[in-house]
Amino acid sequence: MKPLVQLLHFGYHQAMSCIFPVAIFGTLALSSAIEIPFLHRYDAILLILLGVQYLMYRSGLETRDEIKVICIFHLIGLMLEIYKVWMGSWSYPESGYTKIFGVPLYSGFMYASVASFMCQIWRRLRMDMTGWPGLTSSVLLGGAIYFNFFTHHFIPDFRWWLTALVFIVFWKTWIIYRVRTITYRMPLTLAFIIVGFFIWSAENIATFFDAWKYPDQHETWKLVSFSKISSWFLLVIISVIIVAQLKHVKASRTTNDSGLN
């Protein structure tokens, strides 16, 4: 009976941490089926998601610091989207007033939803890490991964070399998480793979509801290539590095403030 109780508590916290991603996919699904008068679909999605974020903050589901992290990820994602659309990797074929260089502003929220999940689950499961490689190596690796998303259009794609580096750099890193009074742990690289797979699954849902289209999906919807799992695997690493470093900085400030009092 106890394992079942633990599983239910774990599932509850996972579900609560997914509120914003679920809101995104729910909005995509409804907006593809229901036409909103006087508004382009992309503009309506942006307004709805801004409203969801406001309600989550006002209700206490997200803290001010978490909103800051989400804004950072929105900007990072939007920059990547603009570049990828310019390179023809995918497109947003519908009209909208809130489009920049062919990319709707709501698209950054799809990256920000990963940050929202990371922040929420970190707080809810009282997560910590052991064997963190440190600021220099983690930031350099995260930066190399991010820039590879841009540079592989002009120079060789180093994603598999970077993936190998991930396992080398983080091979001692474990996630510590707590469900009720019991503490568990998991290799960080395994968590990268699991989250990357679920984001790939979510990407299939998003493209099905025309959030964006890959070149081979314009005639009819097709399953997103399995190779995209590796891309999301690497993107999750960037998310974890940023969130972990911000948590570390905040913890250090709290400790210093406590020492001064």
Summary of the structure (lengths in Angstrom):
residues: 261
radius of gyration: 19.1
end to end distance: 45.5
largest distance: 64.6
contacts: 762
relative contact order: 0.12
helix: 67%
strand: 8%
